[in-house]
Amino acid sequence: MSHLIAAESPSSVIGQVVPPNPITNLTNYGGAGGISIVLTNIIHLLFILAPTIFLFMVIISGIQWITSGGDKESVARARARITYAVIGLMIVGLAFMATEIVTKMLSLPSVVTP
């Protein structure tokens, strides 16, 4: 004879199934407001990643320069990589300054919040 346990109702075995909260999309923020939030987050990410990438490029280039063993081609590649890293960081810095100037002129909230 098998021992079966009879439950009073399926919810007592499984529990209460509740649908998830609805996913908010850009239209919940008023269209342009949602796009503004997405762009602001992307800009924040770029301003955080740029110095980090710069640091790694300079470190890798320095290691390449040190381990070049006097090979002029390896030294030239390392020097070029450092130059490109500095130029990239300067472009990001200028972009930051431009966004801050535009936001101040238009009385918009700052892209980078303190």
Buried (B, 14 or more C-beta within 10 A) or exposed (E): EEEEEEEEEEEEEEEEEEEEEEEEEBEEBEEEEBEBEEEBEEBEEEBEEBEEBBEEBBEBBEEBBEEBEEEEEBBEBBEEBBEEBEEBBEEBEEBBEEBEEEBEEEEEEEBEEE
